[in-house]
Amino acid sequence: MLFCGDPHGQFAPCLSRVEQVRPEHIVLLGDQAPDRPLKVILGDWWQRTWFILGNHDTDAPEYPSATGKKC
């Protein structure tokens, strides 16, 4: 299991580590702030990813579309 904290839209370091470690599960810890849907950013890793929303994810009205989940 790999935990990645507060990427603030910068997913390259986390995804680089994911490719090195190839964990069974990934947990994104708060403040994803993606510029596009996480499903697109994470690609094949989407099915193995869990996330906890942070204040930067929920303070914008578009956050459900960014995470791919409905409120």
C-alpha positions in Angstrom: 0.0 0.0 0.0 1.4 3.4 -0.9 0.2 6.7 0.6 0.7 9.9 -1.3 -0.1 13.1 0.5 -1.4 16.5 -0.7 -0.4 16.4 -4.3 -2.0 19.8 -5.1 -2.4 18.8 -8.7 1.2 17.6 -9.0 0.8 13.8 -9.5 4.0 13.0 -11.3 6.1 12.3 -8.2 3.4 10.0 -6.8 2.9 8.2 -10.1 6.6 7.8 -10.5 6.8 6.1 -7.1 3.7 4.0 -8.0 5.5 2.7 -11.1 8.6 1.8 -9.0 6.7 0.1 -6.1 3.7 -1.2 -8.0 1.5 -1.3 -4.8 -1.6 -3.2 -4.5 -3.4 -0.1 -3.3 -2.8 3.6 -3.4 -4.3 6.1 -1.0 -4.3 9.8 -1.9 -4.4 11.9 1.3 -6.2 15.2 0.8 -5.8 18.2 -1.4 -5.7 16.4 -4.7 -6.8 19.6 -6.6 -6.7 17.8 -10.0 -6.9 19.8 -13.2 -8.8 17.0 -14.8 -10.6 13.9 -13.6 -8.5 11.6 -11.3 -9.6 8.6 -13.4 -7.8 10.2 -16.4 -4.7 11.2 -14.4 -4.3 7.8 -12.7 -5.1 5.7 -15.8 -4.8 2.0 -15.0 -4.1 2.7 -11.4 -7.6 4.2 -10.9 -9.1 0.9 -9.9 -6.5 0.5 -7.0 -6.8 4.0 -5.7 -8.7 5.3 -2.7 -8.7 8.9 -1.7 -9.5 11.3 1.2 -10.7 14.7 0.1 -9.0 17.8 1.5 -10.2 21.3 1.9 -8.9 22.3 -1.6 -10.9 19.5 -3.1 -14.2 20.4 -1.5 -14.1 24.2 -1.6 -14.7 24.3 -5.4 -18.1 23.5 -6.9 -16.5 21.3 -9.6 -14.9 18.8 -7.2 -17.3 15.9 -7.8 -16.4 15.9 -11.5 -12.7 16.0 -10.6 -12.9 12.9 -8.4 -15.4 11.1 -10.5 -17.7 10.7 -7.5 -21.1 12.3 -6.7 -21.7 13.9 -3.4 
